[in-house]
Amino acid sequence: MLQKPKGTYDIYGDRALIQLYFRKLVEALMDKYNAKYIETPIFEASELFHRGVGETTDIVSKETYDFKDRGDRNLTLRPEGTAGVVRSFIENKLYAENLPLKLWYMGPMFRYERPQAGRYREFYQFGVEAFGSDDPMMDADMIGVVVNLFNILGLKGVSVNINTLGDRESRESYRKALLEYFKPYLGDLCEDCQRRYEKNPLRILDCKIDSGKEIMKNAPKMIDYLNEESKRHFDKVQEYLKAMGIDFKVNSNIVRGLDYYTHTVFEVQADIEGFGAQNTLAAGGRYDHLVEFVGGPSVPGVGFAVGLERLFLALEAEGIDIRKCVYPDVYIFNADEKQKPYVLALANHLRLAGFNVEIDYKTRNFKSNFKRADKVRAKYIIIIGEEEVQNKFLTIKNNVTKDEYKVELDNLIEFLDEKLGDDDED
Ligand code: HAM
């Protein structure tokens, strides 16, 4: 039998519900930030990622899905969302709009990594890219989106880690310091790092092979090479985060696995016991030269992406079920065939009034209907028999407490509003 490719998974059943609910929640949250939705192609010209994400990064040098199409074009399945959004921002001249412009996306990304818990070859990201402001206020606001999202979901065991990579000038003095520091140890570094030393020594700090070595621990720290402007930017980000009541740690080890960052970088980690190695739920930072680098005007940007699989694992680890809201509010069934039109009309009426409604399409017996109502996790059950139709009242059962109510048809919406409102407050 044919099977799904290694490192991929199907989205169905409970997981599909979680994904759909998450999307709804994100849509509502993005409206609050005046962020606009964007979709870009799943594949792009390979050159975009080589240029944008960086030739010497692991993502580009080892993990991309590259292919040639039948027209001999070099294409790559997107390993991340930022480069494509930047390409689209330039190509569609979105910079001519009223900046700053915040764009959000949610979709699959592809990296040829070794699959393990929380690490896939096809995985989903929700991300935001904010263009047109170099103010540290935007950095703080973007970190705030992630923190708010996790708070709304009720996730508790997370920590926000921030660092700065400084501006170009600071990066250059840091680069020189790294070259000088690593020079005598070149032989101790892995082959990749020896190449990185020539091309992009900052990447050495991100090496998975060399990361545990003593020489890494004593390597120069970016924070000691910041110029005044970079220091000021980072101080402001921290001041704004404090003003928003966001707890964070400055962690000088965060260099990020992509080349485009300047100034602020951040990662949000799950601190849940036994969670596993893949504990970075969200990550991002500022990229003030990327738009220009990809061929556009000089427009600064800052953004982040949340990994959906890891986030859902973290929610599961904390026993949080975000599907609660997407079960039917009401399950309606009829005693015999004759009441079918009534059931359909009532279901329509309730759906238009904003309730989630499931009905019995088959006229099952009572026992099977109660079973099905449980299976679909309906909150209330309405049973329609001859008497209910004649006398315009309804028999409603709370499917959890099993309490039963007789309600006039005219009072039904009010009744459900009140009851479901109460339930939500639990
Ligand atoms: P990234 O750190 O490469 O950044 O990925 C962001 C998040 O995607 C990670 O923190 C993780 O949750 C998830 N992720 C990455 N790789 C995998 C994988 N193989 N399996 C499952 N989840 C994964 C970026 O992609 C940047 N584009 C973020 C950004 C946006 N920076 C600025 N704007």
Residues whose N, C-alpha, C, O or C-beta is under 5 A from the ligand:
A	BS01	HAM	E80 G81 T82 R111 E113 G118 R119 Y120 F123 G127 V128 T280 L281 A282 A283 G284 G285 G303 F304 A305 V306 G307 E309 R310
